[in-house]
Amino acid sequence: MNAPSTVLDSLFRNMPGEVYRCRNDPDWTMEFVSDGVLELTGYPPSVFLSGEKRFGDLVHPDDRDWLWKAAQAATEAREPYTFEYRIRTAGGDEKWVWERGSGVYGEDGNLIALEGFVGDATARKLAERALAESEARFRDFAHATGDWFWETDAEDRYTWFSESTERVAGFVIAGLIGKRRIDLIPPGTDLSADPWKSLIETIARQERFRDFRYRTNIVERELWLSVSGLPRFDERGRFLGYRGATRDVTAEIAAQRQLAELNERMRAAIENLDESIAITDTDDRIILGNKRFRTINGNYESVQPGHLYEEHFRDGFAAGNYPEALGREEEWLAERMKRRAAGGTIEVQRQDGIWLRVTDQHLPDGGIITFALDITERKAAEAALRDLNTELERRVTERTGELEATNRELEAFSYSVSHDLRAPLRAVAGFANILRQDEGDHLSPEGHRSLSKIEESACRMGELIDALLALGRLSRHRLQHSPVDIALVVREVAEDLAPTYPKSRIEIEKLPPAYGDATLLKQVFVNLVANALKYSQKADVPTVRIGTENGEYVVRDNGVGFDMAYTGKLFKPFERLHTDSEYEGTGVGLAIVKLIVERHGGAIRAETVPGEGAAFRFTLGPPG
């Protein structure tokens, strides 16, 4: 997320802990630390940044060694780390802290630094310790169940508790006999309002009740109970009271509160983003729309939760927000909803001149999250760039045919990149990263699996974008023609790839020299031979042969082959005939081969028999 620096500064200042970046050394030498370090340690950021104090000096002596080793193990495995350890503050106090971080790696794969967040965990550790001691005490007394049992008379006064009550519940029952349930609740509890009103009415009707939850003042600590009861009658049908079971649900109530607080924090964060965000359910009804979403859509009733997403389009028609839909509103709406169902990104211009880039992303639960980013300034810049290009075109009318073809490819590539493919990817990955770093301990296993799926998809999208960029760079590469020893090139390629495929045989026949760009021609053989090795791995004896036939260079394998009906897809970017689970790849390698061959004035074709392998044949144009 490209949040303004003022927003990030405010976020760092208000976070209940420190955000840091440090060197990977036992002293945790800080390169950046947020203002939260002052409240956490009693030291201002300046003492760490100047080197006057090192964060490692604050770590409890008993924790330093294992902490350093654990951090190194995590970075070597390239995994995030989560630690809890003790520090000494400036005032000499001992604090428990919780740290979540990960290594930062350079393009060469080497570890550059550590980044993460450290928060105060003292209160929680003390609470956990107290809770653990309490649970251990209760476990010593508990037997078959965590419930205790009771009976009341016709006036709802306790007449009996099971022997397990004191062992399980942890309080003395002697003073409870003869008391009513409503005598054991905090003063001021409103009995005329639900849920007490409903319980009292149920008891008055002498009916069964189940899982009634309330807070009791039997003990000094906060205690929430879940109670279920059945009415008792004598042989004449006279009501005798109730018999039932009670269990302690304090922890469950606390967890529900924490989850509600987490949801509220997430909603607040989304509400105040500069980017418009709307989330819909499986019926495409709005669950959440942030302030920006409501603002750009006129704050109509239709942008409120519960309304179908298409309703706000209809209100937009009435307001004239979609000039391109004028006179064909239903057709436009059908097209827009179809694109929405398919997912993806579109750009639309509003009547007020605002340009929006709208991305519809499907969620694991079947809903849709929609991002709308104001790209008016970028569109203005693009328009200015187009005007400039028009002027430049007027001045360079005598360019060569090769340059014209290259520029057309560049324009097509620039058009794709100009849609800012990475922006929605960064938004999704950013939210996932924030959620994992800040709230990872509170997420369920399913939540972690969903986050991992989001992160894997973002990584896959990044690979595809990199491949697209490589294809674009290739289209702009100026050819450096010279004599090329193809036999030497192929031997180098074979030596480079052989260690990756130790079971495969690579047979190199006599190969004539060529004239062209040596670097690009080597890339042709790298891609073709690597493909042949990859798709022949399931053969009994994987074999790849490189030679010539009838004036064509030929790379042949005995792999899985493909259906010739799909030959037209082979050389198109991102078109794949196999799934990622079968064979990894981006679908760009053969497109690069075709582009290089054609830029050398040649042509490439493929032939195959499914299950018997494939052969790729190509020619190169004459020198010059």
Beta strands, then each sheet from edge to edge (+ up, - down):
strand 1: 17-22
strand 2: 30-33
strand 3: 81-88
strand 4: 94-105
strand 5: 111-120
strand 6: 148-152
strand 7: 158-161
strand 8: 209-216
strand 9: 223-233
strand 10: 239-248
strand 11: 276-280
strand 12: 286-289
strand 13: 344-349
strand 14: 355-362
strand 15: 368-374
strand 16: 481-484
strand 17: 505-508
strand 18: 514-517
strand 19: 543-549
strand 20: 552-557
strand 21: 603-608
strand 22: 614-619
sheet 1: 2+ 1- 5+ 4- 3+
sheet 2: 7+ 6- 10+ 9- 8+
sheet 3: 12+ 11- 15+ 14- 13+
sheet 4: 16+ 18-
sheet 5: 17+ 19+ 20- 22+ 21-
end
